[in-house]
Amino acid sequence: MADMPHLEPAIETVDRQLHAAATTDHQTDPDAGLDELQEHPIVTTENDQHYKMSFVVGGLFLNESIDIVNLHRTSANWNQTRQMALGESITSLPKVASRRRTLREIASRLSKLNDAELRFFGETRDRTDQQALLWLAVCREYRIVHEFATEVVRERFLSLQTDLSVESFDTFFAHKAEWNDALASISATTRSKLRQVLFRIMREAGIISKENKILATYISPQLDGIIAEHSPSDIQLFPGLKSDRGIA
């Protein structure tokens, strides 16, 4: 694979920022210093696709997402929604930069849902369905999460290997790094932080248990129908669901 020297500064910045975040998890603002992570995705050489790693800002953000979707009903676009959310102080983070960063990430995730999915998210009171839609949004927003969900989580569930060890992510990431110079340049500390946040998101979405067991997905027939109609291939992101609306 060809060298990618133009990516080295961005990668070094990512490593440095994630290291800082990893060592301040106990603080109120654990995602401080991650602005550049959103601005400089790690680019691959195939079809100019990229791995966006800014999911490291936090978890699923269910309550914040509900508030933002409600605000979006009266706004013209997602940029306006984000500004409205900042003014409403939806997040409890003390620093303006941290709130702006987090709200930007939440809005970007939600923008990946189509109109039917977004409308259902705002109307339903079923938190399981809301969690499932946020997991769907996360997988669409971050390529690395989508690939882990389909290549590792789904395959292990289908083979009845429901234990999802943290080493499974390390193996997955190492395999990706063999074919991507930029990923290979990410430090072990950075990989650990990415893994930590990803497993947190999966637990909050009900994809895995607190003991890291892969859980069968159960969503309402209404949501199942919306996903099957508009994006049937996304069913594979949910362990146990099949495109014919059965359980694998």
Solvent accessible surface area in square Angstrom, and as a share of the most:
residue,aa,sasa,rsa
1,M,123,0.55
2,A,74,0.57
3,D,124,0.64
4,M,20,0.09
5,P,87,0.55
6,H,136,0.61
7,L,13,0.07
8,E,98,0.44
9,P,87,0.55
10,A,20,0.15
11,I,10,0.05
12,E,109,0.49
13,T,24,0.14
14,V,1,0.01
15,D,24,0.13
16,R,152,0.56
17,Q,24,0.11
18,L,0,0.00
19,H,95,0.42
20,A,46,0.36
21,A,1,0.00
22,A,35,0.27
23,T,79,0.46
24,T,34,0.20
25,D,57,0.29
26,H,151,0.67
27,Q,92,0.41
28,T,97,0.56
29,D,11,0.06
30,P,39,0.25
31,D,4,0.02
32,A,39,0.30
33,G,40,0.38
34,L,0,0.00
35,D,61,0.32
36,E,65,0.29
37,L,3,0.01
38,Q,22,0.10
39,E,95,0.43
40,H,81,0.36
41,P,42,0.27
42,I,4,0.02
43,V,40,0.23
44,T,12,0.07
45,T,81,0.47
46,E,119,0.54
47,N,117,0.60
48,D,112,0.58
49,Q,82,0.36
50,H,81,0.36
51,Y,8,0.03
52,K,31,0.13
53,M,2,0.01
54,S,0,0.00
55,F,1,0.00
56,V,5,0.03
57,V,10,0.05
58,G,6,0.06
59,G,1,0.01
60,L,5,0.02
61,F,34,0.14
62,L,20,0.10
63,N,92,0.47
64,E,41,0.18
65,S,1,0.01
66,I,42,0.22
67,D,63,0.33
68,I,1,0.00
69,V,5,0.03
70,N,66,0.34
71,L,31,0.16
72,H,37,0.17
73,R,151,0.55
74,T,112,0.65
75,S,20,0.13
76,A,90,0.70
77,N,76,0.39
78,W,51,0.18
79,N,93,0.48
80,Q,81,0.36
81,T,0,0.00
82,R,55,0.20
83,Q,102,0.45
84,M,59,0.26
85,A,0,0.00
86,L,32,0.16
87,G,67,0.65
88,E,110,0.49
89,S,72,0.46
90,I,34,0.17
91,T,10,0.06
92,S,113,0.73
93,L,32,0.16
94,P,80,0.50
95,K,113,0.48
96,V,73,0.42
97,A,49,0.38
98,S,2,0.01
99,R,43,0.16
100,R,103,0.38
101,R,8,0.03
102,T,1,0.01
103,L,0,0.00
104,R,61,0.22
105,E,2,0.01
106,I,1,0.01
107,A,3,0.02
108,S,29,0.19
109,R,7,0.03
110,L,1,0.00
111,S,42,0.27
112,K,81,0.34
113,L,10,0.05
114,N,49,0.25
115,D,110,0.57
116,A,18,0.14
117,E,0,0.00
118,L,22,0.11
119,R,137,0.50
120,F,31,0.13
121,F,1,0.00
122,G,9,0.09
123,E,110,0.50
124,T,19,0.11
125,R,195,0.71
126,D,61,0.32
127,R,119,0.43
128,T,69,0.40
129,D,1,0.01
130,Q,7,0.03
131,Q,46,0.21
132,A,6,0.05
133,L,0,0.00
134,L,6,0.03
135,W,0,0.00
136,L,0,0.00
137,A,0,0.00
138,V,1,0.00
139,C,1,0.01
140,R,66,0.24
141,E,15,0.07
142,Y,0,0.00
143,R,66,0.24
144,I,2,0.01
145,V,1,0.00
146,H,54,0.24
147,E,24,0.11
148,F,1,0.00
149,A,1,0.01
150,T,20,0.12
151,E,82,0.37
152,V,21,0.12
153,V,2,0.01
154,R,57,0.21
155,E,90,0.41
156,R,67,0.24
157,F,28,0.12
158,L,78,0.39
159,S,57,0.37
160,L,156,0.78
161,Q,89,0.39
162,T,46,0.27
163,D,74,0.38
164,L,1,0.01
165,S,52,0.34
166,V,53,0.31
167,E,103,0.46
168,S,17,0.11
169,F,1,0.01
170,D,50,0.26
171,T,93,0.54
172,F,13,0.05
173,F,0,0.00
174,A,43,0.34
175,H,100,0.45
176,K,31,0.13
177,A,10,0.08
178,E,131,0.59
179,W,173,0.61
180,N,9,0.04
181,D,49,0.25
182,A,1,0.01
183,L,1,0.00
184,A,56,0.43
185,S,61,0.39
186,I,6,0.03
187,S,43,0.28
188,A,84,0.65
189,T,50,0.29
190,T,0,0.00
191,R,52,0.19
192,S,45,0.29
193,K,11,0.05
194,L,1,0.00
195,R,53,0.19
196,Q,91,0.41
197,V,6,0.04
198,L,0,0.00
199,F,3,0.01
200,R,114,0.41
201,I,0,0.00
202,M,0,0.00
203,R,89,0.32
204,E,65,0.29
205,A,9,0.07
206,G,32,0.31
207,I,4,0.02
208,I,3,0.01
209,S,22,0.14
210,K,175,0.74
211,E,129,0.58
212,N,28,0.14
213,K,88,0.37
214,I,7,0.04
215,L,69,0.35
216,A,34,0.26
217,T,14,0.08
218,Y,148,0.56
219,I,27,0.14
220,S,23,0.15
221,P,108,0.68
222,Q,115,0.51
223,L,0,0.00
224,D,11,0.06
225,G,14,0.13
226,I,32,0.16
227,I,0,0.00
228,A,21,0.17
229,E,132,0.59
230,H,91,0.41
231,S,21,0.14
232,P,71,0.45
233,S,76,0.49
234,D,15,0.08
235,I,4,0.02
236,Q,62,0.27
237,L,2,0.01
238,F,1,0.00
239,P,2,0.01
240,G,1,0.01
241,L,6,0.03
242,K,81,0.34
243,S,80,0.52
244,D,103,0.53
245,R,145,0.53
246,G,23,0.22
247,I,86,0.44
248,A,53,0.41
